[in-house]
């Protein structure tokens, strides 16, 4: 997860979480983390948690308009209710969620 630690100039963009235990394929949760970089492009990390394994996907340099479409697609396919935190409007909440899962930002780790 080290490459997902926030670097100077990066901020959490959208964070989606969903959890449950009634999926027929054993899906227990979805964690979708995205960060916006100084360039305006978005990197995202998508983790599907199953009973005894995880499936991890990542994408780099998404344009914002394509990212929003992708996020809506992930949310619409989740078998569980999704919570989406907007890192722009809910900056402190998004940062707390990010750091609880990924780890502190480089700036915090250095200070």
C-alpha positions as CSV (number, residue, x, y, z in Angstrom):
1,X,0.0,0.0,0.0
2,X,3.0,2.2,0.2
3,X,2.5,3.7,-3.3
4,X,-1.0,4.8,-2.2
5,X,0.3,7.0,0.6
6,X,-0.7,10.6,-0.2
7,X,2.2,12.6,-1.6
8,X,2.6,16.4,-1.3
9,X,-0.1,18.0,-3.5
10,X,-2.4,14.9,-3.6
11,X,-5.7,14.7,-1.8
12,X,-8.4,12.0,-1.4
13,X,-11.0,12.5,-4.1
14,X,-13.8,10.0,-3.6
15,X,-13.9,7.0,-1.3
16,X,-16.6,4.4,-1.7
17,X,-17.2,1.7,0.9
18,X,-19.8,-1.1,1.0
19,X,-20.0,-4.1,3.3
20,X,-22.3,-7.1,4.0
21,X,-22.4,-10.8,4.1
22,X,-25.2,-11.9,1.9
23,X,-23.5,-12.0,-1.5
24,X,-23.8,-15.4,-3.3
25,X,-20.2,-15.2,-4.4
26,X,-18.9,-14.5,-0.9
27,X,-18.2,-10.8,-1.4
28,X,-17.8,-9.2,2.0
29,X,-16.9,-5.6,1.1
30,X,-15.8,-3.1,-1.5
31,X,-13.2,-0.4,-0.8
32,X,-12.7,2.1,-3.6
33,X,-10.1,4.8,-2.9
34,X,-9.2,7.6,-5.3
35,X,-6.8,10.5,-5.1
36,X,-6.5,13.6,-7.2
37,X,-3.1,14.7,-8.2
38,X,-1.7,18.2,-8.8
39,X,-2.1,17.4,-12.6
40,X,-5.9,17.1,-12.0
41,X,-5.7,13.4,-13.0
42,X,-7.1,10.7,-10.7
43,X,-5.6,7.5,-9.5
44,X,-7.8,4.8,-8.0
45,X,-7.5,1.6,-6.0
46,X,-10.4,-0.9,-5.9
47,X,-10.4,-3.7,-3.5
48,X,-13.0,-6.5,-3.4
49,X,-12.9,-8.5,-0.1
50,X,-14.1,-12.0,-0.1
51,X,-14.2,-14.7,2.6
52,X,-10.5,-15.6,2.4
53,X,-9.0,-13.4,-0.4
54,X,-9.0,-10.0,-1.9
55,X,-9.1,-8.9,-5.6
56,X,-7.3,-5.7,-6.1
57,X,-7.5,-3.4,-9.2
58,X,-5.8,-0.1,-9.8
59,X,-5.9,2.6,-12.4
60,X,-3.7,5.6,-12.9
61,X,-4.3,9.0,-14.6
62,X,-8.1,8.8,-15.0
63,X,-9.6,12.0,-16.4
64,X,-12.2,13.4,-13.9
65,X,-15.2,13.0,-16.3
66,X,-14.3,9.3,-17.0
67,X,-13.7,8.6,-13.3
68,X,-17.2,9.8,-12.2
69,X,-18.7,7.4,-14.8
70,X,-16.6,4.6,-13.5
71,X,-17.4,5.4,-9.8
72,X,-21.2,5.4,-10.6
73,X,-20.7,2.0,-12.3
74,X,-19.0,0.5,-9.3
75,X,-21.7,1.8,-7.0
76,X,-24.6,0.6,-9.2
77,X,-23.2,-3.0,-9.3
78,X,-22.6,-3.3,-5.6
79,X,-24.9,-5.8,-3.9
80,X,-24.7,-3.7,-0.7
81,X,-25.5,-0.1,0.1
82,X,-22.6,2.2,-0.7
83,X,-21.2,5.1,1.3
84,X,-19.4,7.7,-0.9
85,X,-17.3,10.3,0.8
86,X,-16.5,13.4,-1.4
87,X,-12.9,14.4,-0.6
88,X,-13.5,17.9,-1.8
89,X,-16.6,18.7,0.3
90,X,-15.8,16.3,3.2
91,X,-12.0,16.7,3.3
92,X,-11.4,15.8,6.9
93,X,-13.6,12.8,6.8
94,X,-12.1,11.6,3.6
95,X,-8.6,12.1,4.9
96,X,-9.4,10.1,8.1
97,X,-10.8,7.2,6.1
98,X,-7.8,7.3,3.7
99,X,-5.3,7.2,6.6
100,X,-7.2,4.5,8.5
101,X,-6.8,2.2,5.5
102,X,-3.8,3.4,3.5
103,X,-1.7,5.1,6.1
104,X,-0.7,8.7,6.9
105,X,0.4,11.2,4.2
106,X,4.1,11.7,3.5
107,X,3.8,15.2,5.0
108,X,2.4,13.8,8.3
109,X,4.9,11.0,8.4
110,X,7.8,13.4,8.0
111,X,6.6,15.8,10.7
